[in-house]
Amino acid sequence: MTPPRSPAQQAREAVEAAWRVEWPRLVAGLTRVAGDIATAEELAQDALVAALEQWPRDGIPPNPGGWLMLTAKHRAVDRFRRDAAFARKLTLLGHQLLIDERSTPATDPATLAVAAATPAIDDDLLRMIFTACHPALTPPARAALTLRMVGGLTTTEIARAYLVPESTVAQRIVRAKRTIAEKRVPYEVPAGPELAARLDSVLEVIYLIFNEGYAATSGDRWVRDELCEDALRLARILAELLPAEPEAHGLAALLELQASRTVARTDAGGGPVLLDDQDRSRWNGLLIRRGFAALARAHTLNQQLGRAPGKYDLQAAIAAVHAMAPAPADTDWRRIAGLYAMLAERFPSPIVELNRAVAVSMVHGPAAGLELADRVATPLDGYHLLHAVRGDFLSSLGRGAEARAEFLRAAELTANDHERKLLLGRADDQS
C-alpha cells in the first residue's frame, strides 16, 4: 500500500503542476509589464522559488496561477524600485497591483494571495507569439522561441517536433532572445502589412502547440488539455483579427474539429484510445459545428480571392471527413486519400507522405501503404510514428516478426509513457 503523501510533498507537486500549466501565461503577462523577456523569466523564477518556500508552510492557494502572478508582480515592484529607469513602469505596475488586490476580498492572507491575472492577460500570449515571430528572426528561431515561450514546451519536445538535435533548438532560442533584446522588438500585435508578414509563422506555431497538446511527445500524459485549449483560443482570436484571411479560418477549423475528439482520445487511466476505437458519441458536436463553419468560411474566401486551398484548410477538410462518419466503417477513405494527395503536391513533406500512406492503405490495402511509407523511411528513421505505421502495415500483411521489430523500434523512440506502453503491447501481439 502506497503511504500517504506528506503536506510538503503535496505542496511541491502542486508547485510543479502550476509551473507547467501557468509558465507561458506568467511570462507573457510579465513581459508586458517588464518589456523584456529575460526580465520576465527571472521574475517568474522568483515567484516559483517563493512558492516552493511558502506553499509547504502556508498551504496550497486556491488559485495557484493567480498567486504566482501576483507574487511575481510584487517582485517586479521591488526590482523597479532599485532602478530609477523603471520609475514610470513602477507607477503603472503599482496601479495594477492595487486593482488586483482590491478585486480580491481581503478576508485573510490566504485569500488575499489569490489574484487573477490582469484583464489583458488573455491577449498576452498572442502578443508573445507575434513578438517571437518577428521578421528579424529566422523562421526556425521563430518557431522554437514561440513553442518555448507560448507553448511551454521543453527544448527536448521542440527538438522532437522538428526532428532536429536538442542542442540546435537551445541555440536557436538563446539567439532569438538576444536578437529581440538587441533590436528592441516591441511586445505587441502589429497591424497591416507587418501582421501579414508574420502570419505564416504565427499559424505554424499555434498549430504545433495544439499538436503537442493533442498527442504529447513526452511525459506521463497522452493529452495535454491546457495546450489544446490555449492553441484553440489563439486560433479563434487570430481568425477574428484577420476575418478576410482564409488560412486563419482554415487553422481554426482544423483545431475545432481535432479538439472535438479530445475527450474520447483517452481511457479511464489516461492511456490513448485510437481513432477506430473511440466512442464517437463523445465527440463534441458544438466544436464540430464550429469547425464546419470555419471551414466553409475559408472555402468562400479562397473562392473570392481566387486562391487554392491552403495547408490548414486542406487538413481541416480531412478532419471534416472523419467528423462526418458516424462509425469508422463509414469513413470516406478515398476522399481522404485524395485530399492528402493534394496536400502532398502543394505542401510536400515526409510526414504528409506518411499520413497519405495510411489513407492509401485504407483504399488500396497495406502493401500499397507500405510502399509509400518506405519512400520516406530515410528522412523519418528517427520518427517513432514511421515505425508504428510500418508495424501496422506489416502486421496486416502477416509479417509478424518484422512488425514486432517495428513496434519495438517505435517504442524505443517515443518519450511518452502511455504511447510506449501501447506500442509495446502491439509488439507483444505479434508473437
C-alpha positions in Angstrom: 0.0 0.0 0.0 1.4 3.4 -1.0 2.0 5.6 2.1 0.0 8.9 2.1 1.9 11.9 0.8 3.1 14.5 3.3 1.7 18.1 3.1 5.2 19.2 2.0 5.2 16.7 -0.9 1.7 17.6 -1.9 2.7 21.3 -2.0 5.8 20.6 -4.1 3.7 18.6 -6.6 1.2 21.5 -6.7 4.0 23.9 -7.4 5.4 21.7 -10.2 1.9 21.3 -11.8 1.2 25.0 -11.6 4.5 25.8 -13.1 4.0 23.5 -16.1 0.5 25.0 -16.8 0.9 28.6 -15.9 4.5 29.3 -17.0 3.6 30.6 -20.6 0.9 32.9 -19.3 3.0 34.1 -16.4 6.0 35.0 -18.6 3.8 36.6 -21.3 2.0 38.7 -18.7 5.2 39.8 -17.0 6.8 40.6 -20.4 4.1 43.2 -20.9 4.9 44.7 -17.5 8.7 44.5 -17.8 9.1 45.0 -21.5 11.7 42.3 -21.6 11.5 38.5 -21.9 14.6 37.8 -19.9 13.5 40.0 -17.0 10.0 38.4 -17.2 11.6 34.9 -16.9 13.6 36.0 -13.9 10.5 37.4 -12.2 8.6 34.2 -12.9 11.5 32.1 -11.4 11.5 34.3 -8.3 7.7 33.6 -7.9 8.5 29.9 -8.3 11.1 30.0 -5.5 8.6 31.8 -3.3 6.0 29.2 -3.9 8.5 26.4 -3.1 9.2 28.2 0.2 5.7 29.3 1.2 3.2 26.6 0.0 4.6 23.8 2.1 4.3 26.1 5.1 1.1 28.1 4.4 -0.8 25.6 2.2 -1.7 25.5 -1.5 -3.6 28.6 -2.6 -7.0 28.1 -4.3 -5.7 29.8 -7.4 -2.1 28.9 -7.9 -1.7 30.8 -11.2 -3.1 34.0 -9.7 -0.8 33.6 -6.7 2.3 33.2 -8.9 1.3 36.2 -11.0 0.7 38.5 -8.0 3.9 37.4 -6.3 5.9 38.0 -9.5 4.4 41.5 -9.8 5.4 42.3 -6.2 8.9 41.1 -7.1 8.8 43.4 -10.1 7.9 46.4 -7.9 10.9 45.6 -5.7 13.2 45.3 -8.6 11.9 48.5 -10.3 12.3 50.5 -7.1 16.0 49.7 -7.3 16.2 51.1 -10.8 15.3 54.7 -11.5 14.9 53.9 -15.2 11.8 51.9 -14.3 10.0 54.7 -12.4 7.2 55.0 -14.9 6.7 51.3 -15.0 6.6 51.2 -11.2 3.8 53.6 -11.2 1.8 51.7 -13.7 2.5 48.3 -12.0 1.6 49.7 -8.6 -1.7 50.9 -10.0 -2.4 47.4 -11.5 -1.4 45.7 -8.2 -3.9 47.9 -6.4 -6.6 46.9 -8.8 -5.7 43.2 -8.5 -5.7 43.3 -4.7 -8.9 45.4 -4.4 -10.7 42.8 -6.6 -9.8 40.1 -4.1 -11.7 40.0 -0.8 -9.2 40.7 2.0 -10.7 38.3 4.4 -7.5 36.5 5.3 -3.9 36.3 4.0 -4.5 33.1 2.0 -7.5 34.7 0.2 -5.6 37.9 -0.4 -2.8 35.9 -2.0 -5.2 34.7 -4.7 -5.2 37.3 -7.5 -6.4 36.6 -11.0 -4.1 37.7 -13.9 -4.7 41.1 -15.3 -7.7 41.6 -17.6 -5.3 41.9 -20.6 -3.7 38.5 -19.9 -5.9 36.8 -22.4 -4.1 38.8 -25.2 -0.6 38.4 -23.7 0.0 35.0 -25.3 -0.9 36.4 -28.7 1.4 39.4 -28.2 4.2 36.9 -27.3 3.6 34.9 -30.4 3.8 38.0 -32.7 6.9 39.2 -30.8 8.6 35.8 -31.2 7.6 35.7 -34.9 9.3 39.0 -35.8 11.0 39.0 -39.2 14.3 39.8 -37.6 14.4 36.2 -36.5 14.9 33.2 -38.8 11.9 31.0 -39.3 13.3 28.1 -37.3 14.2 30.5 -34.5 10.7 32.0 -34.5 9.1 28.6 -34.2 11.5 27.4 -31.4 11.1 30.5 -29.4 7.3 30.6 -29.6 6.9 27.0 -28.8 9.1 27.5 -25.7 7.6 30.8 -24.6 3.9 30.3 -25.5 3.5 26.6 -25.6 5.8 26.0 -22.6 7.4 23.1 -24.4 10.9 21.9 -23.4 13.8 22.0 -25.8 13.5 18.3 -25.9 9.9 18.4 -27.0 10.6 21.0 -29.6 13.5 19.0 -31.0 11.3 16.0 -31.4 8.6 18.1 -33.1 11.2 19.3 -35.7 13.3 16.2 -35.8 16.5 18.1 -35.0 19.1 17.9 -32.2 18.2 19.3 -28.8 21.3 21.5 -28.8 20.2 23.1 -32.1 16.9 24.1 -30.6 18.6 25.5 -27.4 20.9 27.6 -29.6 18.0 29.0 -31.6 16.1 30.0 -28.5 19.1 31.8 -27.0 20.0 33.6 -30.2 16.3 34.6 -30.7 16.0 36.2 -27.3 19.3 38.1 -27.8 18.1 39.4 -31.2 14.8 40.6 -29.7 16.6 42.4 -27.0 19.2 44.0 -29.3 16.7 45.1 -31.9 14.2 46.3 -29.2 11.4 44.3 -30.8 8.1 45.8 -29.4 5.9 43.5 -27.4 2.7 44.0 -29.4 0.3 42.6 -32.0 1.2 44.5 -35.2 -1.2 45.8 -37.8 -1.5 45.9 -41.5 1.5 44.6 -43.6 3.6 43.8 -40.5 0.9 41.5 -39.2 0.6 39.8 -42.6 4.4 39.3 -42.8 4.4 37.3 -39.6 1.2 35.3 -40.3 2.7 32.1 -41.6 5.0 31.7 -38.6 2.2 32.5 -36.2 -0.1 30.0 -37.8 2.6 27.3 -37.7 3.4 27.7 -34.0 -0.3 27.7 -32.9 -0.7 24.5 -34.9 2.4 23.0 -33.3 1.3 24.0 -29.8 -2.0 22.3 -30.4 -0.3 19.1 -31.7 1.8 18.9 -28.6 -1.3 19.1 -26.5 -3.2 16.6 -28.7 -0.5 13.9 -28.6 2.2 14.8 -26.2 5.7 13.9 -27.3 6.9 13.1 -23.8 5.9 12.7 -20.2 3.1 10.7 -18.5 0.1 12.3 -20.2 -1.1 11.4 -23.6 -3.2 14.6 -24.0 -2.2 18.0 -22.5 -5.6 19.7 -22.4 -4.2 23.1 -21.4 -2.1 23.3 -24.6 -5.0 22.4 -26.8 -7.2 25.0 -25.2 -4.6 27.7 -25.5 -4.0 27.0 -29.1 -7.7 26.8 -29.9 -8.3 30.1 -28.2 -5.4 31.8 -30.0 -6.6 30.4 -33.4 -10.1 31.9 -32.7 -8.6 35.3 -31.8 -6.5 35.2 -34.9 -9.5 34.4 -37.1 -11.3 37.4 -35.6 -8.3 39.7 -36.1 -8.0 38.6 -39.8 -11.6 38.0 -41.0 -10.5 38.0 -44.6 -7.6 35.6 -44.3 -8.6 32.1 -45.4 -5.8 30.3 -43.7 -6.6 31.8 -40.3 -10.1 30.3 -40.7 -8.6 27.1 -42.0 -6.4 26.7 -38.9 -9.4 27.5 -36.6 -11.5 24.9 -38.5 -8.7 22.3 -38.1 -8.3 22.8 -34.4 -12.0 22.9 -33.7 -12.5 19.6 -35.5 -9.5 17.9 -33.9 -10.4 19.3 -30.4 -13.9 17.8 -30.8 -12.3 14.3 -30.3 -10.2 15.2 -27.3 -12.4 13.7 -24.6 -12.7 10.4 -26.5 -9.0 10.1 -27.1 -8.1 8.8 -23.6 -9.3 5.9 -21.5 -10.0 6.0 -17.7 -6.3 5.6 -17.0 -5.3 8.4 -19.3 -4.0 6.0 -22.0 -4.5 6.6 -25.7 -7.7 5.4 -27.5 -7.0 5.2 -31.2 -9.5 6.7 -33.8 -11.2 3.5 -34.7 -11.8 2.6 -31.1 -13.2 5.9 -30.0 -16.8 6.3 -28.8 -17.9 8.8 -31.3 -21.0 9.8 -29.3 -18.4 11.5 -27.0 -17.2 13.8 -29.8 -18.1 17.4 -29.1 -20.9 18.4 -31.5 -20.6 22.1 -30.9 -16.9 22.1 -31.8 -17.7 20.0 -34.9 -20.3 22.6 -36.0 -17.8 25.4 -35.3 -15.2 23.6 -37.4 -17.6 23.2 -40.3 -18.5 26.9 -40.2 -14.9 28.0 -40.1 -14.0 25.6 -43.0 -16.9 27.0 -45.0 -15.7 30.5 -44.4 -12.1 29.6 -45.5 -13.5 27.9 -48.7 -15.6 31.0 -49.5 -12.7 33.4 -49.0 -10.4 31.2 -51.2 -13.0 31.3 -54.0 -13.4 35.1 -53.6 -9.7 35.7 -53.7 -9.0 33.1 -56.4 -6.7 31.1 -54.2 -6.2 27.4 -54.0 -6.8 25.7 -50.6 -4.1 26.3 -48.1 -2.4 23.6 -45.9 -4.6 24.2 -42.9 -7.9 24.2 -44.7 -6.9 21.0 -46.6 -6.1 19.3 -43.3 -9.4 20.7 -41.9 -11.2 19.1 -44.8 -9.6 15.8 -43.9 -10.7 16.2 -40.3 -14.2 17.0 -41.5 -14.5 13.7 -43.4 -13.7 11.9 -40.2 -16.3 14.1 -38.3 -19.0 13.2 -40.8 -18.6 9.4 -40.4 -20.9 8.1 -37.7 -18.7 4.9 -37.5 -15.2 4.0 -38.6 -16.6 1.8 -41.4 -18.4 4.8 -42.9 -15.2 6.9 -43.3 -14.7 8.0 -46.9 -11.1 7.0 -47.1 -10.9 7.6 -50.9 -11.8 11.2 -50.3 -9.2 11.5 -47.5 -6.5 9.9 -49.8 -7.4 12.4 -52.5 -7.0 15.3 -50.0 -3.7 14.0 -48.8 -2.5 13.8 -52.5 -3.4 17.5 -52.9 -1.7 18.3 -49.7 1.4 16.4 -50.7 1.5 18.1 -54.1 1.1 21.6 -52.7 3.0 21.3 -49.4 5.3 18.3 -49.7 6.9 16.8 -46.6 7.8 13.3 -45.4 5.2 13.5 -42.6 2.4 14.4 -45.1 3.6 11.4 -47.2 3.4 9.1 -44.2 -0.1 10.2 -43.4 -1.0 9.7 -47.1 0.4 6.2 -46.9 -2.2 5.4 -44.1 -5.1 6.7 -46.2 -3.9 4.9 -49.3 -3.7 1.6 -47.3 -7.3 2.0 -46.4 -8.2 2.3 -50.0 -5.8 0.0 -51.8 -4.5 -2.3 -49.0 -1.5 -2.4 -46.6 1.0 -3.3 -49.4 0.3 0.0 -51.2 0.6 1.9 -47.9 3.9 0.1 -47.1 5.3 1.1 -50.4 4.6 4.8 -49.8 5.9 4.6 -46.2 9.2 3.1 -47.4 9.8 6.1 -49.6 10.2 8.3 -46.6 11.9 5.7 -44.4 15.3 7.5 -44.6 14.3 11.1 -43.6 11.9 9.8 -40.9 14.0 7.0 -39.5 14.2 8.7 -36.1 10.5 9.4 -36.0 8.6 6.8 -34.0 5.3 7.1 -35.9 7.1 5.9 -39.1 7.9 2.6 -37.4 4.5 2.4 -35.8 2.8 2.8 -39.2 5.1 0.3 -40.8 4.4 -2.1 -38.0 0.7 -1.8 -38.7 1.2 -2.5 -42.4 3.5 -5.4 -41.8 1.1 -6.9 -39.2 -1.8 -6.7 -41.7 0.4 -8.5 -44.3 1.0 -11.3 -41.9 4.7 -10.5 -41.4 4.6 -10.7 -37.6 8.3 -10.8 -36.8 9.0 -7.7 -38.9 6.0 -5.9 -37.4 7.2 -6.7 -33.9 10.6 -5.2 -34.7 9.0 -2.0 -36.0 6.8 -1.7 -32.9 9.7 -2.2 -30.6 11.7 0.5 -32.5 8.8 2.9 -32.2 8.5 2.2 -28.5 12.2 2.9 -28.1 11.9 6.2 -29.9 8.9 7.7 -28.2 9.3 9.6 -24.9 5.6 9.4 -24.0 4.9 6.8 -21.3 1.4 5.9 -22.5 2.4 5.7 -26.1 5.3 3.4 -25.2 3.0 1.1 -23.3 0.7 0.9 -26.3 3.5 0.2 -28.7 5.0 -2.5 -26.5 1.6 -4.1 -26.3 1.3 -4.1 -30.1 4.8 -5.7 -30.3 3.7 -8.5 -27.9 0.6 -9.1 -30.0 2.8 -10.2 -32.9 4.4 -13.1 -31.1 
